[in-house]
Amino acid sequence: ELANYLSPFMDAWEGGAQDQLQGQIASAKIPLSRMISPALYWVMTGDDFSLDINNPKEPKILVVGNNPDRQNIYSAALGLYNSRIVKLINKKKQLKSSVIIDELPTIYFRGLDNLIATARSNKVAVCLGFQDFSQLTRDYGDKESKVIQNTVGNVFSGQVVGETAKTLSERFGKVLQQRQSMTINRNDKSTSISTQMDSLIPASKISNLTQGMFVGAVSDNFDERIEQKIFHAEIVVDSVCVTTETRAYQKIPEIVSFTDKNGNNTMQQDIEQNYKQIKADMENIVKSEMDRIKEDENLRYLVKERRV
């Protein structure tokens, strides 16, 4: 498979087009150089656990976080992990699981629209959090953003303005509302009653929600019917229940310890040592491959000695 990716470089090398080759190498190195991070090297090496988080034999809770200061570096790695996790968990005969993503526009989640559409049958719930539809459209594109917006079944929203408020108002639909008007003149008073279709939750109301107030819509199942699917209410937090639940939390198991026998934190030293070891391993791989090519009569011509 690598032969197809490397063929442009090989053509330039065999044709003696050094300037072209240097340009190609630079084009490949510049994007990759953004991912040079000792911490990222640590995370993406080793074999601490598998990514099939809903495996009945080895269930897991996987938490990953982005860094706003290094968003361009970590977004590519997170996107890689996310796309791999989607393929592994969206299968039959697995445990119930949930994919919860906060601040969705900060990372690109390849295959997210397909996961939302197909994962429900495999007992995978998808929960997405972001500030505004315009953010999603900016970072995911208009088409994919629309697919994500229209595919989700449950929507919860606090105060939003502009197009997002209008979109939500249209999603909640309209209802037949009765209006009464009164006319008073010198001689008499008249009252008229009329009905017309108006927005169930107007965009102006969504734009002026106070803290704790939410609007939304929920979906139901065949055996679990919900009469009131659309709501505009205050979300009441049961603090006693939350406190009880918090007390029952278990400690997260420690996979890797960064503390030596004297109790000193060795995280930075371990990460830096791993980074240096990876660079040394790469140099050894290059050296062994160069030696192999030089010893192969069919490949020896690819190695050109440097002119002094």
C-alpha positions in Angstrom: 0.0 0.0 0.0 2.9 2.4 0.7 4.1 2.0 -2.8 1.2 4.0 -4.1 1.8 6.8 -1.7 5.5 6.9 -2.4 5.4 6.6 -6.2 5.5 10.4 -6.8 8.7 10.6 -4.6 10.2 7.6 -6.4 9.5 9.1 -9.8 11.2 12.3 -8.9 14.2 10.5 -7.3 14.7 8.1 -10.3 14.3 10.9 -12.7 16.9 13.0 -11.0 14.5 15.9 -10.3 16.0 17.0 -7.1 14.2 20.3 -6.9 10.9 18.6 -7.4 11.7 16.0 -4.8 12.7 18.6 -2.2 9.5 20.4 -2.8 7.5 17.2 -2.3 9.3 16.3 0.9 8.8 19.8 2.3 5.1 19.6 1.5 4.8 16.4 3.4 7.0 17.5 6.3 5.4 20.8 7.1 1.9 19.4 8.2 3.6 16.5 10.0 5.9 18.8 11.9 2.9 20.4 13.7 2.3 17.0 15.4 5.8 16.9 17.0 5.0 16.8 20.7 6.6 14.6 23.4 3.3 14.3 25.1 1.6 13.2 21.9 4.4 10.7 21.2 3.7 9.2 24.7 0.0 8.8 24.2 0.3 7.3 20.7 2.9 4.7 21.6 2.6 1.7 23.8 -0.3 -0.7 24.2 -2.1 0.3 27.4 -5.6 -0.7 26.3 -7.7 -1.4 23.2 -10.2 1.1 21.9 -13.2 -1.3 21.8 -14.7 0.5 24.8 -18.0 -1.5 24.7 -16.4 -4.9 24.6 -18.4 -7.1 27.1 -15.2 -8.7 28.3 -13.2 -5.5 28.8 -15.6 -2.5 29.2 -13.9 0.9 29.5 -14.5 4.6 30.1 -12.2 6.5 27.8 -11.8 10.3 28.3 -9.8 12.4 25.9 -9.3 16.2 26.1 -8.1 18.9 23.7 -5.8 21.8 24.5 -6.9 25.2 23.1 -3.2 26.3 22.9 -2.3 23.2 20.8 -5.6 22.6 19.0 -3.9 22.2 15.6 -1.6 19.5 17.0 -4.1 17.4 18.9 -7.0 17.7 16.6 -5.4 15.3 14.1 -4.6 12.7 16.7 -8.1 13.0 18.3 -9.7 12.7 14.9 -7.7 9.5 14.2 -8.8 8.0 17.5 -12.4 9.0 17.1 -12.7 7.5 13.6 -11.2 4.3 14.9 -13.4 4.1 17.9 -16.5 4.6 15.8 -15.7 1.6 13.7 -15.0 -0.6 16.7 -18.1 0.2 18.9 -20.7 0.3 16.1 -21.2 -3.5 16.1 -23.7 -6.0 17.3 -23.5 -8.0 20.6 -21.7 -5.3 22.4 -22.5 -3.5 25.7 -24.7 -0.3 25.7 -22.4 2.6 25.3 -22.4 6.4 24.8 -20.2 8.8 22.8 -20.3 12.2 24.6 -18.5 15.0 22.8 -18.4 18.5 24.3 -17.4 21.5 22.1 -17.7 19.4 19.0 -16.5 22.1 16.5 -13.0 22.0 18.1 -12.3 18.5 16.7 -13.2 16.8 13.4 -15.1 13.6 14.0 -15.0 11.6 10.7 -18.1 9.4 10.2 -20.1 11.2 12.9 -23.2 11.6 10.8 -23.2 7.9 9.9 -22.7 7.0 13.6 -25.8 9.0 14.6 -27.8 7.4 11.9 -26.8 3.7 12.4 -25.5 3.3 16.0 -28.9 3.4 17.7 -29.6 -0.2 16.6 -26.3 -1.2 18.2 -27.2 0.5 21.5 -24.8 3.4 21.1 -26.0 6.8 22.2 -24.5 9.9 20.8 -24.5 13.2 22.8 -23.1 16.3 21.1 -22.5 19.7 22.8 -21.7 22.9 21.1 -22.5 26.6 21.4 -24.2 27.4 18.1 -25.2 25.8 14.8 -23.0 28.4 13.0 -19.9 27.0 14.7 -20.8 23.5 13.4 -21.3 24.8 9.9 -18.0 26.7 9.9 -15.9 23.7 10.9 -17.9 20.8 9.4 -19.2 22.4 6.3 -22.8 23.2 5.3 -23.8 19.7 4.1 -22.4 17.7 7.0 -23.7 20.2 9.5 -27.2 19.9 8.1 -27.1 16.1 8.2 -26.0 16.1 11.9 -28.7 18.7 12.8 -31.5 16.8 11.1 -30.4 13.3 12.1 -30.4 13.7 15.9 -33.7 12.8 17.6 -33.3 14.7 20.9 -32.5 18.4 21.2 -31.9 20.5 24.3 -31.1 24.2 24.0 -30.5 27.1 26.3 -30.3 30.7 25.1 -29.2 31.1 21.5 -29.8 33.8 19.0 -29.9 34.5 15.2 -30.3 31.6 12.8 -29.9 29.0 15.4 -33.0 30.3 17.3 -34.9 30.4 14.0 -33.9 26.9 13.1 -34.9 25.5 16.5 -38.2 27.4 16.3 -38.9 25.8 12.9 -38.0 22.4 14.3 -40.4 22.7 17.1 -43.2 23.4 14.6 -46.4 25.4 14.7 -49.6 25.1 16.6 -53.1 26.4 16.0 -53.5 29.3 18.4 -56.6 31.4 19.2 -56.4 35.2 19.2 -59.0 37.6 20.5 -59.3 41.2 19.5 -61.5 43.9 20.9 -62.8 47.1 19.2 -64.3 49.9 21.2 -66.0 53.0 19.7 -68.5 55.6 20.9 -71.5 53.5 20.4 -70.6 49.9 21.1 -67.9 47.4 21.8 -67.1 44.4 19.6 -65.0 41.3 20.1 -63.6 39.0 17.4 -61.9 35.6 17.9 -59.7 34.1 15.2 -57.3 31.2 14.9 -54.0 30.9 13.0 -50.9 28.8 12.9 -48.1 30.3 15.1 -44.7 29.0 16.2 -45.0 26.8 19.2 -41.8 28.3 20.7 -41.0 31.6 18.8 -37.3 32.5 18.1 -37.7 35.6 20.2 -38.5 33.5 23.2 -35.5 31.2 22.6 -33.3 34.3 22.3 -34.3 35.5 25.7 -34.2 32.3 27.9 -32.8 32.9 31.4 -30.2 30.7 33.0 -31.7 27.3 33.9 -34.4 27.5 31.3 -34.3 25.2 28.3 -36.3 24.3 25.3 -36.2 21.1 23.4 -37.7 18.1 21.8 -37.4 14.4 22.6 -38.1 11.2 20.6 -39.9 8.1 21.8 -40.1 4.4 21.1 -42.9 2.1 20.1 -43.2 0.7 23.6 -42.4 4.0 25.4 -44.7 6.7 24.1 -44.1 10.3 25.1 -47.2 12.5 24.8 -45.4 15.8 25.4 -42.4 15.7 23.1 -41.6 19.4 23.0 -40.9 21.3 26.1 -40.0 24.8 27.5 -39.2 24.5 31.1 -36.7 24.9 33.9 -34.3 22.0 34.5 -34.3 21.4 38.3 -31.1 19.8 39.6 -31.6 17.5 42.6 -28.6 18.4 44.7 -29.3 15.7 47.2 -29.3 13.0 44.6 -26.1 14.4 43.0 -24.3 14.5 46.3 -25.4 10.9 47.0 -24.2 9.8 43.6 -20.9 11.6 44.0 -20.1 9.9 47.3 -20.5 6.5 45.7 -17.9 7.2 43.0 -15.1 4.7 42.8 -11.5 5.8 42.2 -10.3 5.6 38.6 -7.8 2.7 38.3 -4.2 3.9 37.6 -2.9 2.4 34.4 0.5 4.1 34.4 2.3 5.6 37.4 4.6 8.6 37.1 5.9 8.4 40.7 9.2 6.8 41.7 9.9 4.8 44.9 10.7 8.1 46.7 7.4 9.7 45.8 8.8 12.1 43.2 6.8 13.0 40.1 8.7 11.6 37.0 6.1 12.4 34.3 8.2 14.9 32.4 11.3 12.8 32.5 9.4 9.6 31.4 7.8 11.5 28.5 11.0 13.1 27.4 12.8 9.7 27.6 10.1 8.1 25.5 10.4 10.9 22.9 14.2 10.3 22.6 13.7 6.6 22.4 11.3 6.9 19.5 13.7 9.1 17.6 16.5 6.6 18.2 14.2 3.8 17.0 13.4 5.7 13.8 17.1 6.2 13.1 17.7 2.5 13.6 14.9 1.6 11.2 16.3 3.9 8.6 19.8 2.5 9.0 18.6 -1.1 8.8 16.5 -0.4 5.7 19.4 1.4 4.0 21.7 -1.5 4.7 19.1 -3.9 3.3 18.7 -1.9 0.1 22.5 -1.7 -0.4 22.8 -5.4 -0.1 19.9 -6.1 -2.5 21.1 -6.1 -6.2 17.7 -5.1 -7.4 17.4 -2.2 -5.1 21.0 -1.0 -4.8 20.6 1.5 -7.6 18.2 3.5 -5.5 21.0 4.5 -3.1 23.0 7.3 -4.5 26.3 8.2 -2.7 26.6 11.9 -1.8 29.1 13.8 -3.8 31.7 15.8 -1.8 
